[in-house]
Amino acid sequence: MKTIRLSNGVEMPALGFGTYQITDLALCERSVLAAIDAGYRMIDTAQVYGNEEAVGAALKKTPVPRQELFVVTKVRFHSYEPDRCRASVLESMKKLGVDYLDLLLLHWPFANYYAAWRELERFYQEGVVRAIGVSNFHADRLVDLINYNDMAPHVNQIEAHLFCQQRVTREWMDKYRVAAMAYAPLGQARRQEMYALPQVLGPAEKYGKTPAQVMLRFLIQSGFAPIPKSVHPERVQENFQVWDFSLTGAEMEALRGLDTGVAMIGNPENPTRAEASLHWK
Ligand SMILES: NC(=O)c1ccc[n+]([C@@H]2O[C@H](COP(=O)([O-])OP(=O)(O)OC[C@H]3O[C@@H](n4cnc5c(N)ncnc54)[C@H](OP(=O)(O)O)[C@@H]3O)[C@@H](O)[C@H]2O)c1
């Protein structure tokens, strides 16, 4: 499995499995097992997904040893306050059935995320987590967080797909050696036209690959670790079969040209989004 070396030397798989919106716990467990069986070693969940226990059940059942897996979860921002953060992380670990996490992220830059970041730093110093990071942080918040704390995040998990390539944020992440994980790498299936674009279909036909595989390969060659989600075993496998071809410079350039620079899902700078966060559960 190809990996991305984090700034602390930890090797993070360059492709992972996402579990957002898999709220049927039996289906989540089956899907995670199918993913591990297909070769995925990184599993992404979050407190708000409500499926950490199902992920934990799959981790318990798989014959793949814990140390070969890379388990990622995220702290919900309702738990950022100092009196809640630590307990919520320990609760996540209990649900996941793990005695350490490979990567622990702050889910959004809302609420008291400075307090929560300092708690993550403590978890890291205690050796409870191998790496810490953030999610949905655009460059301004990321740089400020780095400036006023001891540690820089090892990873920023951000929305990234053909229509939202995050170039500005990536430039700042590169400057501070923050690795990039791409969520919604297939655009969360919201934009079906992505699958029919000539820039995607051309390489798909040339290499005998599917549009989804071309999209994931594009992100991997752009330095992201994408974490596609699927509840269909054949798609779970399809999304992992991206190691036997390479996009050329010209093909990459054509795909880069599809960027709109606009996030569909994860824009924390949108005041309506920030306002709505009060009511998220
Ligand atoms: N940090 C954050 O705020 C945040 C936000 C969103 C997501 N995430 C993480 O990122 C992961 C991935 O993002 P996502 O789940 O939102 O979206 P995604 O992976 O871009 O897309 C998932 C959708 O695409 C479909 N799909 C999967 N493989 C396909 C294929 N080969 N061909 C056609 N359709 C396919 C899935 O349907 P089926 O399941 O029916 O196959 C599902 O509807 C999440 O699961 C979660 O772990 C993080």
Ligand as a Chemical Component Dictionary entry (heavy atoms), coordinates in Angstrom:
data_LIG
# 
_chem_comp.id                   LIG 
_chem_comp.type                 NON-POLYMER 
_chem_comp.pdbx_formal_charge   0 
_chem_comp.three_letter_code    LIG 
# 
loop_
_chem_comp_atom.comp_id 
_chem_comp_atom.atom_id 
_chem_comp_atom.alt_atom_id 
_chem_comp_atom.type_symbol 
_chem_comp_atom.charge 
_chem_comp_atom.model_Cartn_x 
_chem_comp_atom.model_Cartn_y 
_chem_comp_atom.model_Cartn_z 
_chem_comp_atom.pdbx_ordinal 
LIG N1  N1  N 0  -14.538 15.856 7.490  1  
LIG C1  C1  C 0  -15.740 16.073 6.985  2  
LIG O1  O1  O 0  -16.428 17.075 7.287  3  
LIG C2  C2  C 0  -16.277 15.084 6.011  4  
LIG C3  C3  C 0  -17.371 15.419 5.208  5  
LIG C4  C4  C 0  -17.831 14.470 4.292  6  
LIG C5  C5  C 0  -17.189 13.244 4.183  7  
LIG N2  N2  N 1  -16.138 12.925 5.000  8  
LIG C6  C6  C 0  -15.444 11.605 4.909  9  
LIG O2  O2  O 0  -15.085 11.356 3.558  10 
LIG C7  C7  C 0  -15.685 10.136 3.125  11 
LIG C8  C8  C 0  -16.016 10.187 1.655  12 
LIG O3  O3  O 0  -16.904 11.250 1.377  13 
LIG P1  P1  P 0  -18.463 11.031 1.075  14 
LIG O4  O4  O 0  -18.878 9.722  1.604  15 
LIG O5  O5  O -1 -19.169 12.227 1.569  16 
LIG O6  O6  O 0  -18.541 11.077 -0.505 17 
LIG P2  P2  P 0  -17.827 10.271 -1.718 18 
LIG O7  O7  O 0  -16.964 9.195  -1.197 19 
LIG O8  O8  O 0  -17.277 11.296 -2.626 20 
LIG O9  O9  O 0  -19.086 9.671  -2.462 21 
LIG C9  C9  C 0  -19.871 8.663  -1.906 22 
LIG C10 C10 C 0  -21.045 8.451  -2.852 23 
LIG O10 O10 O 0  -20.560 7.976  -4.121 24 
LIG C11 C11 C 0  -21.130 6.700  -4.407 25 
LIG N3  N3  N 0  -20.046 5.880  -4.979 26 
LIG C12 C12 C 0  -19.013 5.319  -4.331 27 
LIG N4  N4  N 0  -18.196 4.681  -5.177 28 
LIG C13 C13 C 0  -18.737 4.837  -6.402 29 
LIG C14 C14 C 0  -18.354 4.396  -7.693 30 
LIG N5  N5  N 0  -17.246 3.673  -7.865 31 
LIG N6  N6  N 0  -19.135 4.736  -8.750 32 
LIG C15 C15 C 0  -20.238 5.484  -8.572 33 
LIG N7  N7  N 0  -20.652 5.934  -7.375 34 
LIG C16 C16 C 0  -19.905 5.606  -6.295 35 
LIG C17 C17 C 0  -21.627 6.176  -3.092 36 
LIG O11 O11 O 0  -22.769 5.361  -3.283 37 
LIG P3  P3  P 0  -22.923 3.886  -2.639 38 
LIG O12 O12 O 0  -22.519 3.949  -1.206 39 
LIG O13 O13 O 0  -24.381 3.626  -2.838 40 
LIG O14 O14 O 0  -22.035 2.994  -3.466 41 
LIG C18 C18 C 0  -22.030 7.446  -2.354 42 
LIG O15 O15 O 0  -23.319 7.886  -2.759 43 
LIG C19 C19 C 0  -16.911 10.030 4.034  44 
LIG O16 O16 O 0  -17.514 8.765  3.984  45 
LIG C20 C20 C 0  -16.329 10.436 5.359  46 
LIG O17 O17 O 0  -15.572 9.381  5.916  47 
LIG C21 C21 C 0  -15.659 13.851 5.875  48 
# 
loop_
_chem_comp_bond.comp_id 
_chem_comp_bond.atom_id_1 
_chem_comp_bond.atom_id_2 
_chem_comp_bond.value_order 
_chem_comp_bond.pdbx_ordinal 
LIG N1  C1  SING 1  
LIG C1  O1  DOUB 2  
LIG C1  C2  SING 3  
LIG C2  C3  SING 4  
LIG C2  C21 DOUB 5  
LIG C3  C4  DOUB 6  
LIG C4  C5  SING 7  
LIG C5  N2  DOUB 8  
LIG N2  C6  SING 9  
LIG N2  C21 SING 10 
LIG C6  O2  SING 11 
LIG C6  C20 SING 12 
LIG O2  C7  SING 13 
LIG C7  C8  SING 14 
LIG C7  C19 SING 15 
LIG C8  O3  SING 16 
LIG O3  P1  SING 17 
LIG P1  O4  DOUB 18 
LIG P1  O5  SING 19 
LIG P1  O6  SING 20 
LIG O6  P2  SING 21 
LIG P2  O7  DOUB 22 
LIG P2  O8  SING 23 
LIG P2  O9  SING 24 
LIG O9  C9  SING 25 
LIG C9  C10 SING 26 
LIG C10 O10 SING 27 
LIG C10 C18 SING 28 
LIG O10 C11 SING 29 
LIG C11 N3  SING 30 
LIG C11 C17 SING 31 
LIG N3  C12 SING 32 
LIG N3  C16 SING 33 
LIG C12 N4  DOUB 34 
LIG N4  C13 SING 35 
LIG C13 C14 SING 36 
LIG C13 C16 DOUB 37 
LIG C14 N5  SING 38 
LIG C14 N6  DOUB 39 
LIG N6  C15 SING 40 
LIG C15 N7  DOUB 41 
LIG N7  C16 SING 42 
LIG C17 O11 SING 43 
LIG C17 C18 SING 44 
LIG O11 P3  SING 45 
LIG P3  O12 DOUB 46 
LIG P3  O13 SING 47 
LIG P3  O14 SING 48 
LIG C18 O15 SING 49 
LIG C19 O16 SING 50 
LIG C19 C20 SING 51 
LIG C20 O17 SING 52 
# 
